[in-house]
Amino acid sequence: MLSDLNILLGVTGGIAAYKAVDLASKLTSAGAKVNCILTHSATKLIRPKSFAAITSHPVLTGMWEKPSAGYNAEISHISMAQNADIIVIAPATADIIGKAANGICDDLLSTTLCGCWNKPVLIAPAMNNNMWENPAVQKNLETLKGFGFHTIGPETGRLACGAEAIGRMAEPADILKKIEQIAKEIK
């Protein structure tokens, strides 16, 4: 289903970042070409080398890094957005949801998202339940949906703080199914 699709996987600094490695593996196994952007906060939780090993592609973490082959070194955030068939943000923290909803471009991932408004984007929110239920987060999410973004989750379960509540990132297998649905729509 995903053979020959270019997937741009953005990983933010939520504790669910570890699940994104599994998602990258599932996407690669399904035949997708996966390129990854990790935010600075994400690199505090999981290392870029994990994604590079799974995807066989270099991973970018900052605006001024040399991009992988096929991307214009001076404007990688535009090249990466243009080359992607589908953009997936997993986990999508309240921070990246707010940035994307309001056009804030202060790192490689948020700047890339600003340049891909005409591409299918799937976000998989993951955050503490109090953050999830914040009216500003819900407003930002509705704004993104209005822009045509797809969403999956969050789910109810054990959160990093120990609470049993809504806020867990959807499971990678479920995210993969949602990506396959989106892929059918664009083919």
C-alpha positions as CSV (number, residue, x, y, z in Angstrom):
1,M,0.0,0.0,0.0
2,L,2.8,2.5,0.9
3,S,5.3,1.3,-1.7
4,D,7.1,4.3,-3.2
5,L,5.4,6.9,-1.0
6,N,7.6,9.5,0.6
7,I,6.7,9.9,4.2
8,L,8.0,12.8,6.3
9,L,7.9,11.8,9.9
10,G,8.1,14.6,12.4
11,V,8.8,13.6,16.0
12,T,8.3,16.1,18.9
13,G,9.4,16.0,22.5
14,G,6.6,14.0,24.1
15,I,7.4,10.9,26.0
16,A,5.7,8.9,23.3
17,A,8.6,9.7,21.0
18,Y,9.9,6.2,21.6
19,K,6.8,4.8,19.8
20,A,7.8,6.8,16.7
21,V,10.7,4.5,16.1
22,D,8.3,1.6,15.9
23,L,6.1,3.7,13.5
24,A,9.2,4.4,11.3
25,S,10.0,0.7,11.2
26,K,6.4,-0.2,10.2
27,L,6.4,2.5,7.5
28,T,9.7,1.3,6.1
29,S,8.5,-2.3,6.2
30,A,5.4,-1.3,4.3
31,G,7.6,0.0,1.5
32,A,7.6,3.7,2.2
33,K,10.6,6.0,2.0
34,V,10.8,7.7,5.4
35,N,12.6,10.9,6.2
36,C,12.6,12.2,9.7
37,I,12.8,15.5,11.5
38,L,13.2,15.5,15.2
39,T,12.7,18.6,17.3
40,H,15.4,19.6,19.8
41,S,13.1,18.3,22.6
42,A,12.6,15.0,20.9
43,T,16.4,14.4,20.8
44,K,16.4,14.6,24.6
45,L,14.1,11.5,24.7
46,I,15.3,9.5,21.7
47,R,18.4,9.6,19.5
48,P,18.3,10.4,15.8
49,K,20.5,7.4,15.1
50,S,17.6,5.1,16.0
51,F,15.6,6.6,13.2
52,A,18.5,6.7,10.8
53,A,19.1,3.0,11.4
54,I,15.5,2.1,10.8
55,T,14.9,4.3,7.7
56,S,18.4,4.2,6.2
57,H,18.2,8.0,5.8
58,P,19.9,10.8,7.7
59,V,17.7,12.5,10.3
60,L,17.5,16.3,10.6
61,T,17.2,18.0,13.9
62,G,17.9,21.7,13.1
63,M,17.4,24.4,10.5
64,W,21.1,24.6,9.6
65,E,22.1,21.0,9.2
66,K,23.1,19.5,5.9
67,P,20.0,17.7,4.6
68,S,20.0,14.2,3.0
69,A,20.6,13.7,-0.7
70,G,17.9,15.1,-2.9
71,Y,17.2,18.1,-0.7
72,N,18.4,21.7,-1.4
73,A,20.8,22.5,1.4
74,E,19.8,26.1,1.7
75,I,16.1,25.5,1.9
76,S,15.7,22.0,3.3
77,H,12.4,22.8,5.0
78,I,10.8,23.7,1.6
79,S,12.4,20.7,-0.2
80,M,11.4,18.2,2.5
81,A,7.8,19.5,2.3
82,Q,7.7,19.4,-1.5
83,N,9.2,15.9,-1.7
84,A,6.8,14.4,0.9
85,D,3.6,12.7,-0.2
86,I,2.3,12.5,3.4
87,I,3.5,14.3,6.5
88,V,3.1,12.5,9.8
89,I,3.7,14.2,13.2
90,A,3.9,11.5,15.9
91,P,3.8,12.4,18.7
92,A,2.2,15.8,18.2
93,T,2.7,17.8,21.4
94,A,0.5,20.8,22.3
95,D,3.6,22.9,21.3
96,I,3.7,21.8,17.6
97,I,-0.1,21.8,17.4
98,G,-0.1,25.4,18.5
99,K,2.8,26.4,16.2
100,A,1.2,24.8,13.2
101,A,-2.3,26.3,13.9
102,N,-0.8,29.8,14.2
103,G,1.9,29.8,11.5
104,I,4.8,29.9,14.0
105,C,8.0,28.9,12.4
106,D,10.8,28.7,14.9
107,D,12.4,25.3,14.3
108,L,12.9,22.9,11.4
109,L,9.7,21.0,12.0
110,S,7.4,24.0,12.4
111,T,8.9,25.7,9.4
112,T,8.5,22.6,7.3
113,L,4.9,22.3,8.4
114,C,4.3,25.8,7.3
115,G,5.6,24.9,3.8
116,C,3.4,21.8,3.4
117,W,-0.1,23.3,3.8
118,N,-1.1,21.7,0.5
119,K,-0.1,18.2,1.4
120,P,-1.9,15.6,3.5
121,V,-0.8,16.0,7.2
122,L,-1.6,13.5,9.9
123,I,-1.1,14.4,13.5
124,A,-1.1,12.0,16.4
125,P,-1.5,14.1,19.6
126,A,0.1,13.0,22.8
127,M,0.2,15.0,26.0
128,N,-1.0,15.1,29.6
129,N,-4.8,15.0,29.9
130,N,-4.9,18.5,31.4
131,M,-3.0,19.9,28.4
132,W,-5.2,18.0,26.0
133,E,-8.3,19.4,27.6
134,N,-7.0,23.0,27.5
135,P,-9.4,25.1,25.4
136,A,-6.4,26.7,23.6
137,V,-5.2,23.2,22.5
138,Q,-8.7,22.2,21.4
139,K,-9.1,25.5,19.4
140,N,-5.7,24.9,17.8
141,L,-6.7,21.4,16.9
142,E,-10.0,22.6,15.3
143,T,-8.0,25.1,13.3
144,L,-5.7,22.4,12.0
145,K,-8.7,20.3,11.1
146,G,-10.1,23.3,9.3
147,F,-6.9,23.4,7.3
148,G,-7.5,19.8,6.2
149,F,-5.1,18.1,8.7
150,H,-6.0,14.5,9.6
151,T,-5.9,13.4,13.2
152,I,-5.7,10.1,15.1
153,G,-6.0,9.8,18.9
154,P,-5.2,10.5,21.6
155,E,-6.2,7.4,23.5
156,T,-7.1,6.8,27.1
157,G,-4.5,4.9,29.2
158,R,-1.5,5.3,31.5
159,L,0.2,8.7,31.0
160,A,3.8,9.6,31.9
161,C,2.6,11.2,35.1
162,G,1.0,7.9,36.2
163,A,-2.6,9.0,35.7
164,E,-5.1,6.9,33.7
165,A,-6.6,9.5,31.3
166,I,-6.8,10.6,27.8
167,G,-3.6,11.8,26.2
168,R,-1.7,8.7,25.1
169,M,-0.5,8.6,21.5
170,A,-2.4,6.2,19.2
171,E,-0.5,2.9,18.7
172,P,1.9,2.8,15.7
173,A,-0.2,0.0,14.1
174,D,-3.3,2.2,14.2
175,I,-1.3,5.2,12.9
176,L,-0.1,3.0,10.0
177,K,-3.7,2.1,9.1
178,K,-4.7,5.7,9.1
179,I,-1.7,6.5,6.8
180,E,-2.8,3.7,4.5
181,Q,-6.3,5.3,4.3
182,I,-4.8,8.7,3.5
183,A,-2.6,7.1,0.8
184,K,-5.7,5.6,-0.8
185,E,-7.2,9.1,-1.0
186,I,-4.2,10.6,-2.7
187,K,-3.6,7.8,-5.3
